């Protein structure tokens, strides 16, 4: 549980712990594979948009998908 508001530093700390576990995957034979890539869906919070995070996602082969600016649900 995060106490207080989310800032870029806290977000990056969390991503450094989360992204390594998103890949690899295992195929039906139990062989380790990095395909398909994981997809992480994020909103447009400013802390989600920084080059360090983009590089980290590329390093772990995680694709990023951002929601549209307005999501009515």
VENUR-V298584 format. One record per pair of residues at least 12 apart in sequence whose C-alpha atoms are under 6 Angstrom apart, sorted by the first residue. I is the first residue (numbers start at 1). GAP is how many residues later the second one is. If there is no record, write none. Layout:
i:I gap:GAP
i:I gap:GAP
This chain:
i:7 gap:40
i:8 gap:39
i:37 gap:25
i:38 gap:24
i:39 gap:23
i:39 gap:24
i:39 gap:25
i:40 gap:24
i:41 gap:24
i:41 gap:25
i:42 gap:24
i:43 gap:23
i:43 gap:24
